[in-house]
Amino acid sequence: MEKVPKSKKVFVIIRNVFLTILILLVLFIVGIFVFDKICDAQEWDKLKEAGYVNTVSVGSHNLNVCIKGNTNTSCTVVSVAGLKSMANVIDMENVTDKLRYKFKDKYRFAFVDRSGYGLSDDTHEEQTVEQVVSDYRTALKNSGVKAPYILAAHSFGGVYSSFWQQKYPDEIKAVIYFDPTQIGNLNNSDEEMKNRHANFGMNMNVIFSKLGADRPFFNSSEYTVDLKTPKQKEYADMMWHRCPMTWAACSEENNYYENVRKTTEALVPNKIPKLYIDAQAYTLEDVREKVAYSKMIAQQSGSDMSELL
């Protein structure tokens, strides 16, 4: 019997160990993926039962439009979320519940999850400001929610809202800005955000998230506002667990600079009422600086804010 060389034995052992590890790794990834999909299905049913699920088509995919308040009124407040706000309806629920009580359900509240957000489908479509606004308008129309709207914009949602009210002023009754992203003030930090999602690390994060591998480690409390009840926290976790990183959300970051630039260039005077609320001013100098900036934006957009400021 021919003797097997020692070097060949070592090679066979290393190969077998490598293949074993590879097989175990594949089985582990498949197991996590299947577990994540099972959890997604169960959580979807719970969210649907709780009244958060209402998906409508915007062409190539579906967006979720959660409607709260008086469904028979013509006064609709549309919540326009900031970047990566995957549980916007939960984050804003306490605010809208108080408003509904104060105004005795005079208003209807519509929470549209953008592509790749919350309960909406992900997409590889470029998330330009034109595309995002078009999706909002189509989703609302297909949900039976007709204009005019009052836009309640938070953070980067202010950019989309400003573009929306400039391009389609007949659809907008008023705009309320909550700590909006500054426009008309582009700088190098904005430029650095271009093409961020095109790098290998960002793509791997999305793939990692799509596989469900971050489910055991992800905590939505790091990304959401203080929630009122454990049930709200549970629902927020469900929305975030669907996919904390998506292609559409990365595309929004990639188009950050261009979307701000386009919105800034689109600003022309109009008579749509606008209210700016800033919760980030801590000193008198902060307040003065913010007021001066708000006046400048008001002048650019043609609003008279003297009484508000």
C-alpha positions in Angstrom: 0.0 0.0 0.0 1.4 3.3 -1.1 2.2 5.7 1.8 0.4 9.0 1.7 2.9 11.9 2.0 2.6 13.9 5.3 2.1 17.2 3.4 -0.9 15.7 1.5 -2.4 14.6 4.8 -2.1 18.1 6.2 -3.6 19.5 3.1 -6.6 17.2 3.3 -7.1 18.0 7.0 -7.0 21.8 6.3 -9.3 21.4 3.4 -11.8 19.4 5.4 -11.7 21.9 8.3 -12.2 24.7 5.8 -15.2 23.0 4.1 -16.7 22.2 7.5 -16.5 25.8 8.6 -17.8 27.0 5.3 -20.8 24.6 5.5 -21.5 25.6 9.1 -21.3 29.3 8.1 -23.7 28.8 5.2 -26.2 26.9 7.4 -25.9 29.6 10.1 -26.6 32.3 7.5 -29.5 30.4 6.0 -30.9 29.7 9.5 -30.7 33.4 10.5 -32.4 34.4 7.2 -35.2 31.9 7.6 -35.7 32.9 11.3 -35.8 36.6 10.3 -38.4 35.9 7.6 -40.6 33.9 10.0 -40.4 36.8 12.5 -41.2 39.3 9.8 -44.3 37.4 8.8 -45.5 37.2 12.4 -44.7 40.8 13.1 -46.5 41.9 9.9 -49.6 40.2 11.2 -49.4 42.0 14.5 -48.8 45.4 12.9 -51.7 44.8 10.6 -53.9 43.9 13.5 -52.8 47.1 15.3 -53.9 49.1 12.3 -50.5 50.2 11.0 -50.5 48.3 7.7 -52.1 49.9 4.6 -49.9 49.3 1.5 -50.6 50.9 -1.9 -48.9 50.7 -5.2 -46.7 53.6 -6.5 -45.9 51.7 -9.7 -42.9 49.4 -9.4 -43.4 48.7 -5.6 -45.7 49.4 -2.7 -45.6 52.0 0.0 -47.3 51.9 3.3 -49.8 54.7 4.2 -51.0 54.6 7.8 -54.0 56.9 8.4 -55.1 58.1 11.8 -57.8 60.4 13.0 -61.0 61.4 11.3 -61.1 59.7 7.9 -64.0 61.8 6.7 -62.4 65.2 7.1 -60.8 67.1 4.2 -58.0 68.4 6.5 -55.1 66.0 6.2 -51.8 66.4 7.9 -49.0 64.5 6.1 -46.0 63.5 8.2 -42.8 63.8 6.2 -40.1 61.9 8.1 -36.4 62.7 8.3 -33.7 60.4 7.0 -33.8 56.7 8.2 -36.9 57.2 10.3 -38.1 53.6 10.0 -40.8 53.9 12.7 -42.1 57.4 12.0 -45.7 56.7 12.8 -44.7 55.4 16.3 -42.3 58.4 16.9 -45.1 60.9 16.1 -48.0 58.9 17.6 -48.0 60.7 21.0 -47.9 64.1 19.3 -50.8 63.3 16.9 -52.8 61.7 19.6 -52.6 64.9 21.7 -53.6 67.0 18.6 -56.5 64.7 17.9 -57.8 65.1 21.4 -57.2 68.9 21.4 -58.9 69.5 18.1 -61.6 66.8 18.6 -60.5 64.7 15.6 -60.8 67.6 13.2 -57.8 66.4 11.3 -56.7 63.2 9.5 -53.1 62.2 9.8 -51.3 60.3 7.0 -47.9 58.7 7.7 -46.3 57.6 4.4 -43.3 55.3 4.7 -40.9 56.2 2.0 -39.3 53.5 -0.2 -37.2 51.3 2.0 -38.7 52.7 5.2 -40.9 51.1 7.8 -43.5 48.9 6.2 -42.8 50.0 2.6 -41.0 48.0 0.0 -37.3 48.7 -0.8 -36.3 49.7 -4.3 -33.2 50.4 -6.4 -34.7 53.5 -7.9 -32.7 56.6 -7.3 -34.2 58.6 -4.5 -34.0 62.0 -6.0 -36.2 64.8 -4.6 -38.4 64.5 -7.6 -38.9 60.8 -7.1 -39.5 61.0 -3.4 -42.2 63.7 -3.8 -43.8 61.8 -6.7 -44.0 58.7 -4.5 -45.6 60.7 -1.7 -48.2 62.2 -4.0 -49.0 58.8 -5.7 -49.2 56.9 -2.4 -51.7 59.5 -1.0 -53.8 59.6 -4.1 -54.0 55.8 -4.2 -55.0 55.7 -0.6 -57.9 58.0 -1.3 -56.4 60.9 0.6 -56.9 64.0 -1.6 -55.2 67.4 -1.5 -54.8 69.9 -0.1 -52.4 68.8 2.6 -50.7 70.3 5.6 -47.1 69.0 5.6 -45.5 68.2 8.9 -41.9 67.9 8.1 -39.1 66.7 10.4 -35.4 67.2 9.7 -34.5 66.2 6.1 -38.3 65.8 5.5 -38.2 69.6 5.3 -36.2 69.5 2.1 -38.8 67.3 0.4 -41.6 69.4 1.8 -40.1 72.6 0.5 -39.7 71.1 -2.9 -43.2 69.8 -2.8 -44.8 73.1 -1.9 -42.8 74.9 -4.5 -43.6 72.5 -7.4 -47.3 71.8 -6.5 -48.5 74.8 -4.4 -52.1 74.1 -5.1 -51.8 70.8 -3.1 -50.3 72.4 0.0 -52.4 74.3 2.6 -49.5 74.9 5.0 -46.1 73.5 6.1 -44.9 73.0 9.6 -41.2 72.4 9.9 -39.8 70.6 13.0 -36.0 71.1 13.3 -35.7 71.2 9.5 -32.5 70.5 7.6 -31.0 73.9 6.5 -31.2 74.7 2.8 -29.5 77.5 0.9 -26.4 76.8 3.0 -24.5 74.0 1.2 -21.0 73.2 2.5 -18.2 70.7 2.3 -19.8 68.3 4.7 -22.8 68.0 2.4 -20.5 67.3 -0.5 -18.8 64.5 1.4 -22.1 62.7 1.7 -22.2 62.1 -2.1 -21.7 58.5 -3.2 -21.4 57.2 0.3 -23.6 54.2 -0.4 -21.5 53.3 -3.4 -18.6 52.0 -1.2 -18.1 48.4 -0.3 -18.8 48.8 3.4 -22.2 50.5 2.9 -23.3 47.8 0.4 -22.2 45.0 2.8 -24.2 46.7 5.6 -27.3 46.5 3.4 -26.7 42.9 2.5 -26.1 42.1 6.2 -29.3 43.8 7.1 -31.3 42.1 4.3 -30.1 38.7 5.6 -31.5 39.5 9.0 -28.2 39.1 10.7 -28.6 42.3 12.8 -31.9 41.2 14.3 -30.4 39.8 17.5 -28.2 42.9 18.1 -30.4 45.8 16.9 -32.1 48.1 19.5 -34.5 50.7 18.1 -34.2 52.8 21.2 -31.0 54.2 19.9 -32.8 55.6 16.8 -36.3 56.6 18.0 -37.7 59.2 20.4 -38.8 58.3 23.9 -41.8 56.1 23.6 -44.9 56.3 25.8 -45.7 52.6 26.3 -43.9 49.2 26.1 -46.4 48.3 23.3 -45.2 51.3 21.2 -41.6 50.2 21.8 -42.5 46.7 20.6 -44.1 48.0 17.4 -41.1 50.3 16.8 -38.8 47.3 17.1 -40.9 45.4 14.6 -40.7 48.2 12.0 -36.9 48.6 12.5 -36.2 44.9 12.4 -37.7 44.6 8.9 -34.5 46.1 7.5 -32.5 48.9 9.3 -30.4 49.4 6.2 -32.0 49.6 2.7 -30.9 50.4 -0.8 -33.4 53.3 -0.9 -32.2 54.8 2.3 -28.6 54.6 1.1 -29.7 56.3 -2.2 -31.2 59.1 -0.2 -27.8 59.7 1.4 -26.2 59.5 -2.0 -28.5 62.2 -3.3 -28.4 64.4 -0.2 -26.4 67.2 -1.7 -28.2 67.2 -5.0 -31.6 67.1 -3.4 -30.7 70.1 -1.2 -29.3 72.0 -4.2 -32.4 71.3 -6.3 -34.7 72.4 -3.5 -32.7 75.6 -2.9 -32.8 76.5 -6.5 -36.6 75.8 -6.7 -37.4 78.4 -4.0 -39.7 81.2 -5.3 -42.1 83.4 -3.3 -45.5 82.0 -2.6 -48.3 82.6 0.0 -48.3 79.2 1.6 -48.2 79.6 5.4 -45.1 78.2 7.1 -44.3 77.6 10.7 -40.7 76.8 11.8 -40.3 75.0 15.2 -36.7 74.6 16.5 -36.1 72.4 19.5 -32.3 72.7 19.3 -31.7 76.2 20.6 -30.4 76.3 24.1 -29.1 79.8 24.6 -30.3 83.3 23.7 -27.6 83.5 21.0 -28.8 80.2 19.5 -32.4 81.6 19.4 -31.3 84.8 17.7 -29.2 82.8 15.1 -32.1 80.5 14.4 -34.6 83.3 14.1 -32.4 85.2 11.7 -32.0 82.0 9.6 -35.7 81.4 9.6 -36.4 84.9 8.5 -34.0 84.5 5.6 -35.7 81.2 4.5 -39.1 82.9 4.9 -38.0 85.7 2.6 -36.7 83.3 0.0 -40.0 81.3 0.0 -42.2 84.4 0.1 -43.7 84.0 3.6 -44.3 86.7 6.1 -43.2 85.3 9.5 -42.9 88.6 11.4 -45.9 87.7 13.6 -44.6 84.2 14.3 -41.1 85.3 15.1 
